[in-house]
């Protein structure tokens, strides 16, 4: 062998060895990804190392697995860039025995990604594609994992009989690797979880008819709780147990399992599953009647939600907040969250509305369209009621304002009138009053006699006699009642009764102004003093003549003269 040939052979051997080492290293990185995929941060370290390869199949795997990890952790990234790379490398790969396993893995991950975005039909297509490659590769364990995912998707699509069939076939396939304890236990736990969730869905389709499936689901999920401490299995098992006990209205038990699932999903960093668990925990407390926890939780979901995506939890947090605010009698918040709920629902795509409808049926076992119509009706009624309330409040306020202005005006007029009466009696002397009374020109002898008699009666305050009347005065003057009545009508310009009341009211006003002690008299005492039979009659007549009651008149007198006395006292002390 020539020296050149020898060197060429040596170089070929070295390259082959390096390629083998590189292939082994990449295979190790893929293996670590699958082992650590429930711990995305650690798994991503190994995925990034796969990009060192120059092989199309490895790069397709690297971009797919990285997109999957970014998706489940909720990190924002440009999905279209990854899709372009994945499609590019998949087109370059020749399906053959050496690539079957990785192609099956890639399509499994693509199915997971679609499922995470609730695109279940597309997810199922990817799983079926993965199943084809796993069957070509004759890999029982990989095939079992794929069939489990197919069963899960079929369950979500309500193809429940097909889902149970897939699970039963998976159990048979798992016998092929029963000696591989780790993988066998892995598939076994997945089958239990999937079977439990399928039973749950059958029960939810018609709870009354399929009540036995509720108990079957609880049995399956409790197997998981008892047989493993792995969070990846415990989280969904706890979540579904929480939902099942919520259906049974065993809210305390439901809270325990839902809180456990929240804690587990937090540790797993499964953000969407975590939000689902949190929402159902708050919903459970809402049904339990613990509105404080429910309100705080629904508000947190809304506050922390990205506006770019409308999901069930975000949408229905608005709906249940309206119910809480109805209980709290908070009309503004009720209208706001009702409006937001209807706006978000109308903004959703038809596919999203379909998903919302299925999720709502799962949650409340009722039709979403009917709930939407009910919300619209309630919201319309609330807005109408609010308008009526606002109009009523405006009318009440206007009425109160008018009454207030009227009351203030009336009080002011009363005060002015009182002050005028007081000042009038303060400035008039007894002589002035007497001269005014005698100023009437009398020519007739009878009328002169009557005038002199009335003057004497007024001077002696005979009108205070309780028997004072037309007959009483006519007899006292020595005339008849007709002459007396005509005289009062013609010269006093009033009836005899009005004349009597004027004399008495003028007298008591003057008395109250001049004598402090009489201001302490009761209405009844003043009435008796003036010759009235009772306080009610006196009070009525006094108000007719002055515009105020005797009590109000006295109170104003007290205020006026007490302030004047204080002023005089201060002036005296100063001097």
ROZANU-413661 format. One record per residue (C-alpha): residue number from 1; residue in three letters; x, y, z. Coordinates in nm, 4 decimals. Example, Ala and Ser with C-alpha at 12.3 -4.5 7.8 and 13.67 -1.06 7.14 Angstrom:
residues 2
   num   residu         px         py         pz
     1      ALA     1.2300    -0.4500     0.7800
     2      SER     1.3670    -0.1060     0.7140
//
This chain:
residues 575
   num   residu         px         py         pz
     1      UNK     0.0000     0.0000     0.0000
     2      UNK     0.1376     0.3329    -0.0983
     3      UNK     0.2055     0.5974     0.1548
     4      UNK    -0.0670     0.8257     0.0121
     5      UNK    -0.3296     0.5522     0.0241
     6      UNK    -0.2328     0.4755     0.3791
     7      UNK    -0.2722     0.8384     0.4859
     8      UNK    -0.6098     0.8608     0.3063
     9      UNK    -0.7327     0.5483     0.4835
    10      UNK    -0.6117     0.6821     0.8167
    11      UNK    -0.7900     1.0143     0.7589
    12      UNK    -1.1114     0.8358     0.6584
    13      UNK    -1.0946     0.6270     0.9744
    14      UNK    -1.0483     0.9369     1.1894
    15      UNK    -1.3414     1.1187     1.0192
    16      UNK    -1.5658     0.8137     1.0542
    17      UNK    -1.4728     0.7891     1.4209
    18      UNK    -1.5407     1.1577     1.4752
    19      UNK    -1.8787     1.1318     1.2999
    20      UNK    -1.9667     0.8322     1.5139
    21      UNK    -1.8651     1.0211     1.8266
    22      UNK    -2.0653     1.3256     1.7126
    23      UNK    -2.3688     1.1072     1.6356
    24      UNK    -2.3427     0.9414     1.9767
    25      UNK    -2.3130     1.2812     2.1477
    26      UNK    -2.6194     1.4220     1.9649
    27      UNK    -2.8172     1.1078     2.0520
    28      UNK    -2.7216     1.1628     2.4174
    29      UNK    -2.8452     1.5244     2.4023
    30      UNK    -3.1790     1.4075     2.2595
    31      UNK    -3.2091     1.1467     2.5288
    32      UNK    -3.1450     1.4095     2.7975
    33      UNK    -3.4112     1.6337     2.6441
    34      UNK    -3.6748     1.3608     2.6804
    35      UNK    -3.5648     1.2871     3.0352
    36      UNK    -3.5730     1.6545     3.1357
    37      UNK    -3.8629     1.7901     2.9279
    38      UNK    -4.0666     1.8368     3.2451
    39      UNK    -3.7885     2.0683     3.3597
    40      UNK    -3.7754     2.3064     3.0580
    41      UNK    -3.4756     2.5154     3.1682
    42      UNK    -3.2513     2.2108     3.2080
    43      UNK    -3.3849     2.0467     2.8903
    44      UNK    -3.3120     2.3624     2.6908
    45      UNK    -2.9426     2.3375     2.7777
    46      UNK    -2.9184     2.0036     2.5935
    47      UNK    -3.1433     2.1142     2.3057
    48      UNK    -2.9105     2.4057     2.2340
    49      UNK    -2.6209     2.1567     2.2069
    50      UNK    -2.8067     1.9636     1.9340
    51      UNK    -2.7643     2.2673     1.7055
    52      UNK    -2.3929     2.1727     1.6864
    53      UNK    -2.4943     1.8984     1.4402
    54      UNK    -2.4924     1.9567     1.0643
    55      UNK    -2.7494     1.6840     0.9931
    56      UNK    -3.0942     1.7907     0.8687
    57      UNK    -3.2735     1.5418     1.0943
    58      UNK    -3.0898     1.6733     1.4021
    59      UNK    -3.1557     2.0385     1.3178
    60      UNK    -3.5239     1.9672     1.2511
    61      UNK    -3.5367     1.7957     1.5919
    62      UNK    -3.3502     2.0863     1.7582
    63      UNK    -3.5822     2.3591     1.6242
    64      UNK    -3.8953     2.1546     1.7059
    65      UNK    -3.7906     2.0638     2.0604
    66      UNK    -3.6829     2.4236     2.1342
    67      UNK    -4.0137     2.5608     2.0042
    68      UNK    -4.1949     2.3074     2.2246
    69      UNK    -4.0010     2.4132     2.5371
    70      UNK    -4.0585     2.7826     2.4689
    71      UNK    -4.4281     2.7145     2.4138
    72      UNK    -4.4908     2.5291     2.7395
    73      UNK    -4.3002     2.7870     2.9458
    74      UNK    -4.4990     3.0761     2.7948
    75      UNK    -4.1912     3.2695     2.6836
    76      UNK    -4.2641     3.5189     2.4060
    77      UNK    -4.0875     3.4286     2.0809
    78      UNK    -4.1453     3.4560     1.7076
    79      UNK    -4.3147     3.1268     1.6257
    80      UNK    -4.3065     3.1785     1.2479
    81      UNK    -3.9240     3.1792     1.2457
    82      UNK    -3.9204     2.8334     1.4022
    83      UNK    -4.1923     2.7071     1.1666
    84      UNK    -3.9877     2.8171     0.8658
    85      UNK    -3.6778     2.6327     0.9890
    86      UNK    -3.8692     2.3163     1.0864
    87      UNK    -4.0474     2.2936     0.7504
    88      UNK    -3.7227     2.3603     0.5649
    89      UNK    -3.5318     2.0764     0.7295
    90      UNK    -3.8261     1.8300     0.7238
    91      UNK    -3.8465     1.8666     0.3457
    92      UNK    -3.4773     1.7749     0.3188
    93      UNK    -3.5081     1.4558     0.5267
    94      UNK    -3.5437     1.1214     0.3516
    95      UNK    -3.7768     0.8909     0.5511
    96      UNK    -3.5761     0.5712     0.6198
    97      UNK    -3.5016     0.3377     0.9055
    98      UNK    -3.2307     0.5682     1.0417
    99      UNK    -3.4708     0.8664     1.0598
   100      UNK    -3.7985     0.6962     1.1594
   101      UNK    -3.7451     0.7385     1.5339
   102      UNK    -3.6521     1.1086     1.5155
   103      UNK    -3.9329     1.1820     1.2689
   104      UNK    -4.1805     1.0192     1.5062
   105      UNK    -4.0379     1.2326     1.7919
   106      UNK    -4.0600     1.5526     1.5842
   107      UNK    -4.4255     1.4925     1.4965
   108      UNK    -4.5054     1.4089     1.8595
   109      UNK    -4.3607     1.7458     1.9631
   110      UNK    -4.5440     1.9271     1.6842
   111      UNK    -4.8640     1.7636     1.8114
   112      UNK    -4.7853     1.8861     2.1646
   113      UNK    -4.7317     2.2406     2.0381
   114      UNK    -5.0622     2.2462     1.8486
   115      UNK    -5.2424     2.1034     2.1500
   116      UNK    -5.0955     2.3738     2.3719
   117      UNK    -5.2604     2.6273     2.1408
   118      UNK    -5.5911     2.4332     2.1580
   119      UNK    -5.5668     2.3323     1.7923
   120      UNK    -5.6732     1.9771     1.8661
   121      UNK    -5.7557     1.8686     1.5111
   122      UNK    -5.4120     1.9731     1.3867
   123      UNK    -5.2526     1.8208     1.6938
   124      UNK    -5.4216     1.4865     1.6242
   125      UNK    -5.2962     1.4876     1.2629
   126      UNK    -4.9391     1.5281     1.3860
   127      UNK    -4.9792     1.2449     1.6390
   128      UNK    -5.1168     1.0142     1.3675
   129      UNK    -4.8162     1.1025     1.1496
   130      UNK    -4.5883     1.0215     1.4435
   131      UNK    -4.7679     0.6876     1.4927
   132      UNK    -4.6931     0.5908     1.1294
   133      UNK    -4.3184     0.6426     1.1776
   134      UNK    -4.3165     0.4604     1.5132
   135      UNK    -4.4916     0.1604     1.3535
   136      UNK    -4.2387     0.1622     1.0660
   137      UNK    -3.9592     0.1654     1.3219
   138      UNK    -4.1257    -0.1128     1.5233
   139      UNK    -4.0625     0.0808     1.8466
   140      UNK    -4.3267    -0.0383     2.0978
   141      UNK    -4.2425     0.2144     2.3709
   142      UNK    -4.2515     0.5137     2.1361
   143      UNK    -4.5712     0.3825     1.9778
   144      UNK    -4.7311     0.3474     2.3217
   145      UNK    -4.6495     0.7115     2.4080
   146      UNK    -4.7942     0.8317     2.0788
   147      UNK    -5.1149     0.6306     2.1207
   148      UNK    -5.1609     0.7788     2.4684
   149      UNK    -5.1421     1.1297     2.3193
   150      UNK    -5.3852     1.0268     2.0460
   151      UNK    -5.6232     0.8998     2.3144
   152      UNK    -5.5928     1.2279     2.5065
   153      UNK    -5.6719     1.4302     2.1948
   154      UNK    -5.9629     1.2073     2.1011
   155      UNK    -6.0992     1.2559     2.4497
   156      UNK    -6.0705     1.6335     2.4139
   157      UNK    -6.2498     1.6089     2.0769
   158      UNK    -6.5222     1.4030     2.2448
   159      UNK    -6.4292     1.0877     2.0477
   160      UNK    -6.4519     0.8988     2.3738
   161      UNK    -6.5073     0.5430     2.2511
   162      UNK    -6.2073     0.5779     2.0174
   163      UNK    -6.0026     0.7165     2.3071
   164      UNK    -6.0810     0.4159     2.5293
   165      UNK    -5.9929     0.1842     2.2399
   166      UNK    -5.6512     0.3534     2.2029
   167      UNK    -5.5840     0.3161     2.5761
   168      UNK    -5.6703    -0.0546     2.5723
   169      UNK    -5.4426    -0.1098     2.2715
   170      UNK    -5.1660     0.0810     2.4523
   171      UNK    -5.1963    -0.1485     2.7535
   172      UNK    -5.1453    -0.4493     2.5218
   173      UNK    -4.8441    -0.2911     2.3527
   174      UNK    -4.6866    -0.2140     2.6918
   175      UNK    -4.6548    -0.5912     2.7536
   176      UNK    -4.3795    -0.5894     2.4843
   177      UNK    -4.1511    -0.3927     2.7172
   178      UNK    -4.2784    -0.5119     3.0561
   179      UNK    -3.9248    -0.6075     3.1516
   180      UNK    -3.8212    -0.2437     3.1085
   181      UNK    -3.9586    -0.1336     3.4457
   182      UNK    -3.9050     0.2424     3.4026
   183      UNK    -4.0740     0.2707     3.0640
   184      UNK    -4.3475     0.0261     3.1601
   185      UNK    -4.4362     0.2269     3.4736
   186      UNK    -4.4262     0.5475     3.2686
   187      UNK    -4.6830     0.4155     3.0187
   188      UNK    -4.8917     0.2584     3.2940
   189      UNK    -4.9267     0.5901     3.4786
   190      UNK    -5.0081     0.7723     3.1573
   191      UNK    -5.2766     0.5150     3.0743
   192      UNK    -5.4337     0.5560     3.4173
   193      UNK    -5.4405     0.9364     3.3879
   194      UNK    -5.5791     0.9246     3.0347
   195      UNK    -5.8421     0.6672     3.1224
   196      UNK    -5.9457     0.8758     3.4229
   197      UNK    -5.9801     1.1929     3.2129
   198      UNK    -6.1784     0.9985     2.9484
   199      UNK    -6.4178     0.8668     3.2140
   200      UNK    -6.4469     1.2240     3.3367
   201      UNK    -6.5482     1.3477     2.9922
   202      UNK    -6.8033     1.0684     2.9453
   203      UNK    -6.9545     1.1621     3.2811
   204      UNK    -6.9564     1.5323     3.1924
   205      UNK    -7.1462     1.4744     2.8667
   206      UNK    -7.4480     1.3629     3.0654
   207      UNK    -7.3888     1.3656     3.4438
   208      UNK    -7.7251     1.2172     3.5348
   209      UNK    -7.7006     0.9351     3.2841
   210      UNK    -7.3272     0.8661     3.3282
   211      UNK    -7.2893     0.9194     3.7031
   212      UNK    -7.1032     0.5867     3.7393
   213      UNK    -6.8170     0.7248     3.5258
   214      UNK    -6.7589     0.9965     3.7878
   215      UNK    -6.6715     0.7311     4.0459
   216      UNK    -6.4641     0.5381     3.7887
   217      UNK    -6.2625     0.8524     3.7160
   218      UNK    -6.2035     0.9161     4.0881
   219      UNK    -6.0765     0.5572     4.1267
   220      UNK    -5.8281     0.5992     3.8387
   221      UNK    -5.6917     0.9326     3.9599
   222      UNK    -5.6568     0.8057     4.3166
   223      UNK    -5.4385     0.5244     4.1792
   224      UNK    -5.1983     0.7928     4.0584
   225      UNK    -5.2046     0.9712     4.3950
   226      UNK    -5.1207     0.6450     4.5733
   227      UNK    -4.8671     0.4978     4.3282
   228      UNK    -4.6370     0.7908     4.2475
   229      UNK    -4.4827     1.1078     4.3815
   230      UNK    -4.3947     1.2414     4.0362
   231      UNK    -4.5355     1.5896     3.9910
   232      UNK    -4.5961     1.5435     3.6198
   233      UNK    -4.8600     1.2772     3.6957
   234      UNK    -4.9833     1.4125     4.0282
   235      UNK    -5.0670     1.7580     3.8885
   236      UNK    -5.3372     1.6502     3.6357
   237      UNK    -5.4667     1.3805     3.8720
   238      UNK    -5.5161     1.6411     4.1491
   239      UNK    -5.6685     1.8841     3.8999
   240      UNK    -5.9320     1.6376     3.7774
   241      UNK    -6.0109     1.5202     4.1303
   242      UNK    -6.0753     1.8866     4.2176
   243      UNK    -6.3175     1.9176     3.9243
   244      UNK    -6.4943     1.5925     4.0134
   245      UNK    -6.5477     1.6905     4.3760
   246      UNK    -6.6693     2.0302     4.2566
   247      UNK    -6.9363     1.8458     4.0534
   248      UNK    -7.0316     1.6587     4.3679
   249      UNK    -7.0543     1.9944     4.5495
   250      UNK    -6.7910     1.8736     4.7967
   251      UNK    -6.6222     2.2137     4.7798
   252      UNK    -6.3776     2.1663     5.0682
   253      UNK    -6.2347     1.8483     4.9120
   254      UNK    -6.2300     2.0172     4.5724
   255      UNK    -6.0316     2.3095     4.7169
   256      UNK    -5.7716     2.0728     4.8622
   257      UNK    -5.7053     1.8990     4.5295
   258      UNK    -5.7188     2.2175     4.3210
   259      UNK    -5.4732     2.3966     4.5504
   260      UNK    -5.2453     2.0933     4.5268
   261      UNK    -5.2614     2.1052     4.1462
   262      UNK    -5.1840     2.4796     4.1517
   263      UNK    -4.8712     2.4172     4.3612
   264      UNK    -4.7594     2.1284     4.1351
   265      UNK    -4.8137     2.3195     3.8099
   266      UNK    -4.6152     2.6104     3.9564
   267      UNK    -4.3224     2.3793     4.0287
   268      UNK    -4.3503     2.2262     3.6813
   269      UNK    -4.3722     2.5778     3.5297
   270      UNK    -4.6715     2.4731     3.3148
   271      UNK    -4.8259     2.8172     3.2823
   272      UNK    -5.1461     2.7371     3.0930
   273      UNK    -5.2262     2.4368     3.3148
   274      UNK    -5.1492     2.6534     3.6177
   275      UNK    -5.3961     2.9216     3.5022
   276      UNK    -5.6610     2.6544     3.4406
   277      UNK    -5.6114     2.5161     3.7917
   278      UNK    -5.6207     2.8640     3.9476
   279      UNK    -5.9378     2.9578     3.7598
   280      UNK    -6.1148     2.6412     3.8743
   281      UNK    -5.9987     2.6988     4.2323
   282      UNK    -6.1542     3.0481     4.2228
   283      UNK    -6.4659     2.9112     4.0523
   284      UNK    -6.4975     2.6454     4.3239
   285      UNK    -6.4828     2.9177     4.5910
   286      UNK    -6.7384     3.1193     4.3943
   287      UNK    -6.9776     2.8237     4.4078
   288      UNK    -6.8900     2.7680     4.7719
   289      UNK    -6.9985     3.1272     4.8419
   290      UNK    -6.6531     3.2538     4.9402
   291      UNK    -6.6713     3.5620     4.7160
   292      UNK    -6.3699     3.7300     4.8757
   293      UNK    -6.1272     3.4623     4.7482
   294      UNK    -6.3103     3.4275     4.4148
   295      UNK    -6.3181     3.8029     4.3483
   296      UNK    -5.9491     3.8500     4.4270
   297      UNK    -5.8562     3.5523     4.2094
   298      UNK    -6.0643     3.6471     3.9041
   299      UNK    -5.9243     4.0027     3.9186
   300      UNK    -5.5685     3.8628     3.9290
   301      UNK    -5.6356     3.6446     3.6228
   302      UNK    -5.7612     3.9505     3.4320
   303      UNK    -5.4735     4.1706     3.5496
   304      UNK    -5.2015     3.9178     3.4628
   305      UNK    -5.3486     3.8131     3.1287
   306      UNK    -5.1958     3.9058     2.7947
   307      UNK    -5.4431     4.1050     2.5856
   308      UNK    -5.3202     3.9365     2.2682
   309      UNK    -5.4981     3.6092     2.3530
   310      UNK    -5.8564     3.5565     2.4663
   311      UNK    -5.8809     3.2294     2.6550
   312      UNK    -6.1612     3.0736     2.8564
   313      UNK    -6.0150     3.1690     3.1960
   314      UNK    -5.9776     3.5348     3.0996
   315      UNK    -6.3213     3.5537     2.9361
   316      UNK    -6.5172     3.3867     3.2156
   317      UNK    -6.3374     3.5683     3.4957
   318      UNK    -6.5347     3.8688     3.3689
   319      UNK    -6.8625     3.6745     3.3777
   320      UNK    -6.8240     3.5517     3.7357
   321      UNK    -6.7062     3.8916     3.8575
   322      UNK    -7.0412     4.0334     3.7432
   323      UNK    -7.2203     3.7792     3.9618
   324      UNK    -7.0040     3.8780     4.2597
   325      UNK    -7.0666     4.2496     4.2020
   326      UNK    -7.4404     4.1786     4.1791
   327      UNK    -7.4157     4.0312     4.5293
   328      UNK    -7.2191     4.3403     4.6381
   329      UNK    -7.4787     4.5696     4.4727
   330      UNK    -7.2133     4.7514     4.2689
   331      UNK    -7.3960     4.8602     3.9479
   332      UNK    -7.0987     5.0331     3.7798
   333      UNK    -6.8745     4.7252     3.8106
   334      UNK    -7.1580     4.4950     3.7023
   335      UNK    -7.2091     4.6889     3.3784
   336      UNK    -6.8350     4.7177     3.3116
   337      UNK    -6.7588     4.3457     3.3431
   338      UNK    -7.0756     4.2441     3.1580
   339      UNK    -6.9762     4.4741     2.8704
   340      UNK    -6.6201     4.3390     2.8699
   341      UNK    -6.7421     3.9791     2.8732
   342      UNK    -6.9731     4.0359     2.5751
   343      UNK    -6.7078     4.2392     2.3888
   344      UNK    -6.4425     3.9674     2.4327
   345      UNK    -6.6833     3.6922     2.3302
   346      UNK    -6.7935     3.8797     2.0161
   347      UNK    -6.4278     3.9472     1.9348
   348      UNK    -6.3428     3.5742     1.9495
   349      UNK    -6.3113     3.3564     1.6385
   350      UNK    -6.5630     3.0820     1.5611
   351      UNK    -6.3064     2.8178     1.6637
   352      UNK    -6.2484     2.9956     1.9943
   353      UNK    -6.6235     3.0212     2.0541
   354      UNK    -6.6534     2.6490     1.9915
   355      UNK    -6.3766     2.5781     2.2412
   356      UNK    -6.5363     2.8152     2.4938
   357      UNK    -6.8662     2.6343     2.4507
   358      UNK    -6.7049     2.2949     2.5197
   359      UNK    -6.5136     2.4280     2.8202
   360      UNK    -6.8269     2.5952     2.9590
   361      UNK    -7.0198     2.2720     2.9283
   362      UNK    -6.7381     2.0978     3.1137
   363      UNK    -6.7470     2.3640     3.3839
   364      UNK    -7.1206     2.4203     3.4341
   365      UNK    -7.2847     2.1473     3.2286
   366      UNK    -7.4971     2.4005     3.0402
   367      UNK    -7.5139     2.5627     2.6981
   368      UNK    -7.2903     2.8662     2.6435
   369      UNK    -7.5214     3.0309     2.3885
   370      UNK    -7.8027     3.0306     2.6405
   371      UNK    -7.5659     3.1800     2.8990
   372      UNK    -7.4593     3.4536     2.6530
   373      UNK    -7.8230     3.5396     2.5751
   374      UNK    -7.8967     3.5477     2.9472
   375      UNK    -7.6010     3.7814     3.0061
   376      UNK    -7.7175     4.0145     2.7268
   377      UNK    -8.0677     4.0214     2.8725
   378      UNK    -7.9406     4.0834     3.2261
   379      UNK    -7.7006     4.3525     3.1065
   380      UNK    -7.9750     4.5293     2.9109
   381      UNK    -8.2063     4.5165     3.2124
   382      UNK    -7.9311     4.6431     3.4451
   383      UNK    -7.8584     4.9370     3.2149
   384      UNK    -8.2303     5.0153     3.1938
   385      UNK    -8.2617     4.9912     3.5726
   386      UNK    -7.9567     5.2151     3.6068
   387      UNK    -8.1166     5.4779     3.3819
   388      UNK    -8.4373     5.4625     3.5847
   389      UNK    -8.2360     5.4959     3.9061
   390      UNK    -8.0388     5.7919     3.7677
   391      UNK    -8.3571     5.9651     3.6449
   392      UNK    -8.5274     5.8966     3.9790
   393      UNK    -8.2277     6.0315     4.1709
   394      UNK    -8.2210     6.3466     3.9554
   395      UNK    -8.5937     6.4005     4.0144
   396      UNK    -8.5561     6.3403     4.3886
   397      UNK    -8.2589     6.5780     4.4097
   398      UNK    -8.4455     6.8451     4.2107
   399      UNK    -8.7544     6.8028     4.4307
   400      UNK    -8.5463     6.8236     4.7491
   401      UNK    -8.3651     7.1284     4.6138
   402      UNK    -8.6955     7.3014     4.5349
   403      UNK    -8.8322     7.2114     4.8788
   404      UNK    -8.5112     7.3318     5.0410
   405      UNK    -8.5253     7.6643     4.8559
   406      UNK    -8.8943     7.6984     4.9432
   407      UNK    -8.8227     7.6164     5.3082
   408      UNK    -8.5314     7.8632     5.3273
   409      UNK    -8.7409     8.1305     5.1568
   410      UNK    -9.0309     8.0654     5.3894
   411      UNK    -8.8043     8.0798     5.6940
   412      UNK    -8.6496     8.4051     5.5719
   413      UNK    -8.9924     8.5612     5.5109
   414      UNK    -9.1095     8.4460     5.8521
   415      UNK    -8.8047     8.5994     6.0151
   416      UNK    -8.8522     8.9284     5.8281
   417      UNK    -9.2210     8.9357     5.9289
   418      UNK    -9.1385     8.8600     6.2920
   419      UNK    -8.8744     9.1288     6.3100
   420      UNK    -9.1171     9.3746     6.1516
   421      UNK    -9.3851     9.2899     6.4099
   422      UNK    -9.1395     9.3203     6.6975
   423      UNK    -8.9942     9.6497     6.5767
   424      UNK    -9.3432     9.7881     6.5140
   425      UNK    -9.4517     9.7188     6.8712
   426      UNK    -9.1227     9.8454     7.0097
   427      UNK    -9.1467    10.1862     6.8405
   428      UNK    -9.5158    10.2566     6.9003
   429      UNK    -9.6055    10.4231     7.2337
   430      UNK    -9.9309    10.3712     7.4107
   431      UNK   -10.0399    10.7274     7.3303
   432      UNK    -9.9816    10.6848     6.9584
   433      UNK   -10.1848    10.3699     6.9605
   434      UNK   -10.4662    10.5382     7.1508
   435      UNK   -10.4775    10.8394     6.9237
   436      UNK   -10.4961    10.6105     6.6225
   437      UNK   -10.7919    10.4358     6.7740
   438      UNK   -10.9803    10.7595     6.8425
   439      UNK   -10.9097    10.9151     6.5073
   440      UNK   -11.2363    10.7878     6.3614
   441      UNK   -11.4850    11.0724     6.2937
   442      UNK   -11.8209    10.9932     6.4589
   443      UNK   -12.1313    11.2081     6.4028
   444      UNK   -12.4129    10.9733     6.5063
   445      UNK   -12.4964    10.9669     6.8767
   446      UNK   -12.5372    10.5864     6.8900
   447      UNK   -12.2141    10.5271     6.7071
   448      UNK   -12.0378    10.7722     6.9401
   449      UNK   -12.1624    10.5734     7.2354
   450      UNK   -12.0382    10.2477     7.0800
   451      UNK   -11.6991    10.4002     6.9976
   452      UNK   -11.6533    10.5280     7.3533
   453      UNK   -11.7571    10.1864     7.4882
   454      UNK   -11.5081     9.9998     7.2691
   455      UNK   -11.2319    10.2445     7.3600
   456      UNK   -11.2966    10.1761     7.7266
   457      UNK   -11.3030     9.7972     7.6636
   458      UNK   -10.9692     9.8152     7.4781
   459      UNK   -10.8119    10.0322     7.7522
   460      UNK   -10.9257     9.7981     8.0303
   461      UNK   -10.8370     9.4817     7.8300
   462      UNK   -11.1934     9.3557     7.8784
   463      UNK   -11.1415     9.1473     7.5632
   464      UNK   -10.9352     8.9041     7.7761
   465      UNK   -11.2525     8.7813     7.9419
   466      UNK   -11.3313     8.4271     7.8307
   467      UNK   -11.6996     8.5306     7.7913
   468      UNK   -11.6111     8.8175     7.5592
   469      UNK   -11.8502     8.8087     7.2621
   470      UNK   -12.0811     9.0273     7.0501
   471      UNK   -12.3656     8.9898     7.3042
   472      UNK   -12.1294     9.0450     7.5989
   473      UNK   -11.9953     9.3725     7.4534
   474      UNK   -12.3363     9.4990     7.3337
   475      UNK   -12.4807     9.4516     7.6815
   476      UNK   -12.1768     9.6157     7.8433
   477      UNK   -12.1963     9.9221     7.6162
   478      UNK   -12.5766     9.9378     7.6295
   479      UNK   -12.6601     9.8816     7.2673
   480      UNK   -12.7860     9.5990     7.0546
   481      UNK   -12.5781     9.3451     6.8606
   482      UNK   -12.6867     9.4766     6.5190
   483      UNK   -12.5606     9.8302     6.5844
   484      UNK   -12.2410     9.6977     6.7378
   485      UNK   -12.1722     9.4548     6.4481
   486      UNK   -12.2401     9.7275     6.1867
   487      UNK   -12.0110     9.9717     6.3670
   488      UNK   -11.7203     9.7235     6.3784
   489      UNK   -11.7733     9.6313     6.0123
   490      UNK   -11.7901     9.9971     5.8974
   491      UNK   -11.5279    10.1599     6.1175
   492      UNK   -11.2893     9.8754     6.2025
   493      UNK   -11.3203     9.7199     5.8535
   494      UNK   -11.3528     9.3681     5.9948
   495      UNK   -11.5979     9.1268     6.1550
   496      UNK   -11.6485     9.1254     6.5308
   497      UNK   -11.4643     8.7902     6.5603
   498      UNK   -11.1666     8.9279     6.3682
   499      UNK   -11.1773     9.2391     6.5838
   500      UNK   -11.1706     9.0259     6.8992
   501      UNK   -10.8797     8.8146     6.7703
   502      UNK   -10.6837     9.1262     6.6653
   503      UNK   -10.7195     9.2811     7.0120
   504      UNK   -10.6059     8.9612     7.1807
   505      UNK   -10.3142     8.8890     6.9416
   506      UNK   -10.1954     9.2518     6.9562
   507      UNK   -10.2122     9.2307     7.3331
   508      UNK   -10.0143     8.9058     7.3620
   509      UNK    -9.7481     9.0250     7.1136
   510      UNK    -9.6962     9.3423     7.3161
   511      UNK    -9.6938     9.1409     7.6390
   512      UNK    -9.4351     8.8936     7.5090
   513      UNK    -9.2108     9.1766     7.3872
   514      UNK    -9.2271     9.3729     7.7140
   515      UNK    -9.2466     9.0933     7.9746
   516      UNK    -8.9693     8.8298     7.9715
   517      UNK    -9.1558     8.6056     8.2146
   518      UNK    -9.4458     8.5464     7.9773
   519      UNK    -9.2022     8.3985     7.7227
   520      UNK    -9.1793     8.0957     7.9498
   521      UNK    -9.5561     8.0345     7.9390
   522      UNK    -9.6937     7.7348     7.7572
   523      UNK    -9.9262     7.7786     7.4590
   524      UNK   -10.2169     7.6616     7.6747
   525      UNK   -10.1338     7.9133     7.9488
   526      UNK   -10.1190     8.1991     7.6981
   527      UNK   -10.4494     8.0841     7.5465
   528      UNK   -10.6220     8.0893     7.8871
   529      UNK   -10.4700     8.4316     7.9603
   530      UNK   -10.6251     8.5698     7.6407
   531      UNK   -10.9658     8.4105     7.7022
   532      UNK   -10.9387     8.1269     7.4480
   533      UNK   -11.0797     7.7877     7.5391
   534      UNK   -10.7723     7.5850     7.4289
   535      UNK   -10.4158     7.6188     7.3039
   536      UNK   -10.4933     7.4769     6.9594
   537      UNK   -10.7442     7.7532     6.8761
   538      UNK   -10.5063     8.0233     7.0024
   539      UNK   -10.2111     7.8770     6.8079
   540      UNK   -10.4153     7.8606     6.4850
   541      UNK   -10.5416     8.2196     6.5185
   542      UNK   -10.1940     8.3502     6.6130
   543      UNK   -10.0428     8.1891     6.3014
   544      UNK   -10.3207     8.3357     6.0823
   545      UNK   -10.2382     8.6865     6.2100
   546      UNK    -9.8568     8.6654     6.2240
   547      UNK    -9.7594     8.3842     5.9844
   548      UNK    -9.5837     8.1813     6.2582
   549      UNK    -9.6777     7.9753     6.5603
   550      UNK    -9.6567     8.1267     6.9109
   551      UNK    -9.3612     7.8957     6.9936
   552      UNK    -9.1581     8.0095     6.6924
   553      UNK    -9.2407     8.3748     6.7712
   554      UNK    -9.1256     8.3336     7.1326
   555      UNK    -8.8035     8.1544     7.0247
   556      UNK    -8.7162     8.4423     6.7926
   557      UNK    -8.7861     8.6939     7.0683
   558      UNK    -8.5576     8.5040     7.3058
   559      UNK    -8.2765     8.4946     7.0455
   560      UNK    -8.3174     8.8635     6.9629
   561      UNK    -8.3227     8.9951     7.3176
   562      UNK    -8.0655     8.7524     7.4599
   563      UNK    -7.8132     8.8690     7.1981
   564      UNK    -7.9098     9.2327     7.2710
   565      UNK    -7.8729     9.1776     7.6474
   566      UNK    -7.5287     9.0249     7.5909
   567      UNK    -7.4260     9.3246     7.3794
   568      UNK    -7.5496     9.5693     7.6457
   569      UNK    -7.3655     9.3727     7.9147
   570      UNK    -7.0404     9.3764     7.7195
   571      UNK    -7.0757     9.7496     7.6564
   572      UNK    -7.1423     9.8157     8.0267
   573      UNK    -6.8373     9.6153     8.1367
   574      UNK    -6.6211     9.7980     7.8833
   575      UNK    -6.7386    10.1371     8.0126
//
